[in-house]
C-alpha cells in the first residue's frame, strides 16, 4: 500500500510540474510580452523542470529505501 501511495503521489506531482512547464513554454512564445517577463518565465520553466527531476530522484530513493526495488 505504501508503494502505491508513493507512486500515485509522484504521478500527481509530475503531472502538475509538467503542466507548469508546458504553460510557461506557450507563454514564452507570445510576441506581446516584454523581454524581462520572458526571461523570468524561462527561468521559472527551468526551475519547474529541475523540480520534476528532483521528485523522480527522490521517489527512486524512497522506494529503494523501503525495499521495493
C-alpha distances in whole Angstrom, upper triangle without the diagonal:
4,5,5,6,9,10,11,12,14,15,17,18,20,21,23,24,26,27,29,30,32,33,35,36,38,39,41,43,45,48,49,47,49,48,47,44,43,43,40,38,38,37,34,33,33,31,29,28,28,25,23,24,23,20,19,20,18,15,16,17,14,12,15,15,12,13,11,15
4,5,5,6,8,10,10,12,14,15,17,18,20,21,22,24,26,27,28,30,32,33,34,36,38,39,41,43,47,47,45,47,46,44,42,41,40,38,36,36,35,32,31,31,28,26,26,25,22,21,21,20,17,16,17,15,12,14,14,10,9,12,12,9,11,10,13
4,5,5,6,9,10,11,12,14,15,16,18,20,21,22,24,26,27,28,30,32,33,35,36,37,39,41,45,46,44,45,44,43,40,39,39,37,35,34,33,31,29,29,27,25,24,24,21,19,19,18,15,14,15,13,10,11,12,9,7,10,11,9,10,7,10
4,6,5,6,8,10,11,12,14,15,16,18,20,21,23,24,26,27,29,30,31,33,35,36,38,40,43,44,42,44,44,42,40,39,38,36,34,34,33,30,29,29,27,24,24,24,21,19,20,19,16,15,17,15,12,13,15,12,10,14,15,12,13,11,13
4,5,5,6,9,10,11,12,14,15,17,18,20,21,23,24,26,27,29,30,32,33,35,37,39,42,43,41,42,42,40,38,37,37,34,32,32,31,28,27,27,25,23,23,23,20,18,19,18,14,14,16,14,11,14,15,12,11,15,15,13,15,13,15
4,6,5,6,9,10,11,12,14,15,16,18,20,21,22,24,26,27,28,30,32,33,35,37,41,41,39,41,40,38,36,35,34,32,30,30,29,26,25,25,23,20,20,19,17,15,16,14,11,11,13,10,7,10,11,8,8,12,12,11,13,11,13
4,5,5,6,9,10,11,12,14,15,16,18,20,21,22,24,26,27,29,30,32,33,35,39,40,38,40,39,38,35,34,34,32,29,29,28,25,24,24,22,19,19,19,17,14,15,15,11,10,12,11,8,10,12,10,9,13,14,13,14,11,13
4,5,5,6,9,10,11,12,14,15,17,19,20,21,23,25,26,27,29,30,32,34,38,38,36,38,38,37,34,33,33,31,28,28,28,25,23,24,22,19,19,20,17,14,16,16,12,12,15,14,11,13,16,13,13,16,17,16,18,15,17
4,5,5,6,9,10,11,12,14,16,17,18,20,21,23,24,26,27,29,31,33,36,37,35,36,36,34,32,31,31,28,26,26,25,22,21,22,20,17,17,17,14,12,14,14,10,11,13,12,9,13,14,12,12,16,17,16,18,16,18
4,5,5,6,8,10,10,12,14,15,16,18,20,21,22,24,26,27,29,31,34,35,33,35,34,33,30,29,29,26,24,24,23,20,19,19,17,14,14,14,12,9,11,11,7,7,10,9,7,10,12,11,11,15,16,16,17,15,16
4,6,5,6,9,10,10,12,14,15,16,18,20,21,22,24,26,27,29,33,34,32,34,33,33,30,28,29,27,24,24,23,21,19,19,18,15,15,16,13,10,12,13,10,9,13,13,10,13,15,14,14,17,19,18,20,17,18
4,6,5,6,9,10,11,13,14,15,17,19,20,21,23,25,26,28,32,32,30,32,32,31,28,27,27,25,23,23,23,19,18,19,18,14,15,16,13,11,14,14,11,12,15,14,12,15,18,16,17,20,21,20,22,20,21
4,5,5,6,8,10,11,12,14,16,17,18,20,21,23,25,27,30,31,28,30,30,28,25,25,25,22,20,20,19,16,15,16,14,11,12,13,10,8,11,11,8,9,13,12,11,14,16,15,16,19,20,20,22,20,21
4,5,5,6,8,10,10,12,14,15,16,18,20,21,23,25,29,30,27,29,28,27,25,23,23,22,19,19,18,16,14,14,13,10,10,11,9,6,9,10,8,8,12,12,11,14,16,16,16,19,21,21,23,20,20
4,5,5,6,9,10,10,12,14,15,17,18,20,22,23,27,28,26,28,28,27,24,23,24,22,19,19,19,16,14,16,15,11,11,14,12,9,12,14,11,12,15,16,14,17,20,19,19,22,24,24,25,23,23
4,5,5,6,9,10,11,13,14,16,17,19,21,22,26,26,24,26,26,25,22,21,22,19,17,17,17,14,13,15,13,10,11,13,11,9,13,14,12,13,16,16,16,19,21,20,21,24,25,25,27,25,26
4,5,5,6,9,10,11,12,14,16,17,19,21,24,25,23,24,24,23,20,19,19,17,14,14,14,11,9,11,10,6,7,10,8,6,10,11,10,11,14,15,15,17,19,19,21,23,24,25,27,25,25
4,5,5,6,9,10,10,12,14,15,17,19,23,24,22,24,23,23,20,19,19,18,14,14,15,12,10,11,12,8,8,11,10,8,11,13,12,12,16,17,16,19,21,21,22,24,26,27,28,26,26
4,5,5,6,9,10,11,12,14,16,17,21,22,20,23,23,22,19,18,19,17,14,14,16,13,10,13,13,10,10,14,13,11,14,16,15,16,19,20,19,22,24,24,25,28,29,29,31,29,29
4,5,5,6,9,10,11,12,15,16,19,20,18,20,20,19,16,15,16,14,10,11,12,9,7,10,10,7,9,12,11,10,14,15,15,16,19,20,20,22,24,25,26,28,29,30,32,30,30
4,6,5,6,9,10,11,13,15,18,20,17,19,18,18,15,13,14,13,10,9,11,8,5,8,9,6,7,10,11,10,12,15,15,16,18,20,20,22,24,25,26,28,30,31,32,30,30
4,5,5,6,9,10,11,13,17,18,17,19,19,19,16,14,16,15,11,11,13,11,8,11,13,10,10,14,14,13,15,18,18,18,21,22,22,24,27,27,28,30,32,33,34,32,31
4,5,5,6,9,10,11,15,16,14,17,17,17,14,13,15,13,10,11,13,11,9,12,14,11,12,16,16,15,18,20,19,21,24,24,25,27,29,29,30,33,34,35,37,34,34
4,5,5,6,9,10,14,14,12,14,14,14,11,9,11,10,6,7,10,8,6,10,11,10,11,14,14,14,17,19,19,21,23,24,25,27,29,30,31,33,34,35,37,35,35
4,6,5,7,9,13,14,13,15,14,15,13,10,12,12,8,8,11,10,7,10,13,11,11,15,16,15,17,20,20,21,24,25,26,27,30,31,32,34,35,36,38,35,35
4,5,5,7,11,12,12,15,15,16,13,11,14,14,10,11,14,13,11,14,16,14,15,18,19,18,21,23,23,24,27,28,28,30,33,33,34,36,38,39,40,38,37
4,5,5,9,10,8,11,12,13,10,8,11,11,8,10,13,12,10,14,16,15,16,19,20,20,22,24,24,26,28,29,30,32,34,35,36,38,39,40,42,40,39
4,5,8,10,8,10,9,11,9,6,9,10,7,7,11,11,10,12,15,15,15,18,19,20,21,24,25,26,28,29,30,32,34,35,36,38,40,41,42,40,40
4,6,9,9,11,11,14,12,9,12,13,11,11,14,15,13,15,18,18,18,21,22,22,24,26,27,28,30,32,32,34,36,37,38,40,42,43,44,42,41
4,6,6,9,11,13,11,9,13,14,11,13,16,16,15,18,20,20,20,23,24,24,26,29,29,30,33,34,35,37,39,40,41,43,44,46,47,45,44
4,6,8,10,13,11,10,13,15,13,14,18,18,18,20,23,22,23,26,27,28,29,32,33,34,36,37,38,40,42,43,44,46,48,49,50,48,47
4,7,10,12,10,10,14,15,14,16,18,19,19,21,23,23,25,27,28,29,31,33,34,35,37,38,39,41,43,44,45,47,49,50,51,49,49
4,7,8,7,7,10,11,10,13,15,15,16,19,20,20,22,24,25,26,28,30,31,32,34,36,37,39,40,41,43,45,46,47,49,47,47
4,6,6,6,9,10,11,13,15,16,17,19,20,21,23,25,26,27,29,31,32,34,35,36,38,40,41,42,44,46,47,48,50,48,48
4,5,5,6,9,10,10,12,14,15,17,18,20,21,23,24,26,27,29,30,32,33,34,36,38,39,40,42,44,45,47,48,47,46
4,5,5,6,9,10,11,12,14,16,17,18,20,21,23,25,26,27,29,31,32,33,35,37,38,39,41,42,43,45,47,46,45
4,5,5,6,9,10,10,12,14,15,16,18,20,21,22,24,26,27,29,30,31,33,35,36,37,39,41,41,43,45,44,43
4,5,5,6,9,10,10,12,14,15,16,18,20,21,23,24,26,27,29,30,32,33,35,36,38,39,40,42,44,42,42
4,5,5,6,9,10,11,12,14,15,17,18,20,21,23,24,26,27,29,30,32,33,35,37,38,39,41,42,41,40
4,5,5,6,9,10,11,12,14,15,16,18,20,21,22,25,26,27,29,31,31,32,35,36,37,39,41,39,39
4,5,5,6,9,10,10,12,14,15,16,18,20,21,23,24,25,27,29,30,31,33,35,36,37,39,38,37
4,5,5,6,9,10,11,12,14,15,17,18,20,21,23,24,26,27,29,30,32,33,35,36,38,36,36
4,5,5,6,9,10,11,12,14,15,17,18,20,21,22,24,26,27,28,31,32,33,35,36,35,35
4,5,5,6,9,10,10,12,14,15,16,19,20,21,22,25,25,26,29,30,31,33,35,33,33
4,5,5,6,9,10,11,12,14,15,17,19,20,21,23,25,26,27,29,30,32,33,32,31
4,5,5,6,9,10,11,12,14,16,17,18,20,21,23,24,26,27,29,31,32,31,30
4,5,5,6,9,10,10,12,14,15,16,18,20,21,22,24,26,26,28,30,29,29
4,5,5,6,9,10,11,13,14,15,17,19,20,21,23,25,26,27,29,27,27
4,5,5,6,9,10,11,13,14,16,17,19,20,22,23,24,26,27,26,25
4,5,5,6,9,10,11,12,14,16,16,18,20,21,22,24,26,25,24
4,5,5,6,9,10,10,12,14,15,16,18,20,21,22,24,23,23
4,5,5,6,9,10,11,13,14,15,17,19,20,21,23,21,21
4,5,5,6,9,10,11,13,14,16,17,18,20,21,20,19
4,5,5,6,8,10,10,12,14,15,16,18,20,19,19
4,5,5,6,9,10,10,12,14,15,17,18,17,17
4,5,5,6,9,10,11,12,14,16,17,15,14
4,5,5,6,9,10,11,12,15,16,15,14
4,5,5,6,9,10,10,12,14,14,14
4,5,5,6,8,10,11,12,11,11
4,5,5,6,9,10,11,9,9
4,6,5,6,9,10,10,10
4,5,5,6,9,9,10
4,5,5,6,5,6
4,5,5,6,5
4,5,8,9
4,6,8
4,5
4
